[in-house]
Amino acid sequence: MPLRPRLLQKKVRQTIETSPFNFQSHPVKITMSFGVTQVQKDDSVSSMFARADKAMYTAKQEGRNRVNIE
């Protein structure tokens, strides 16, 4: 994946991590893991979502608060 999309993904993840969030008047730390894929030749919607889903679960298994590209 080209450098610019990678930097954008990292910035989105970091922005979420550093944004203040309160639940019932108490600060809560929020992080997100992302699974990202690119459309490939002969892809179906199901195969694309399956790759993105696999990438997301890999990101969570590798420590959460990550972007994993499949």
Secondary structure as UniProt FT lines:
FT   HELIX           3..18
FT   STRAND          22..23
FT   TURN            24..25
FT   STRAND          26..27
FT   STRAND          34..36
FT   TURN            41..42
FT   HELIX           45..61
FT   TURN            62..63
FT   STRAND          67..69
//
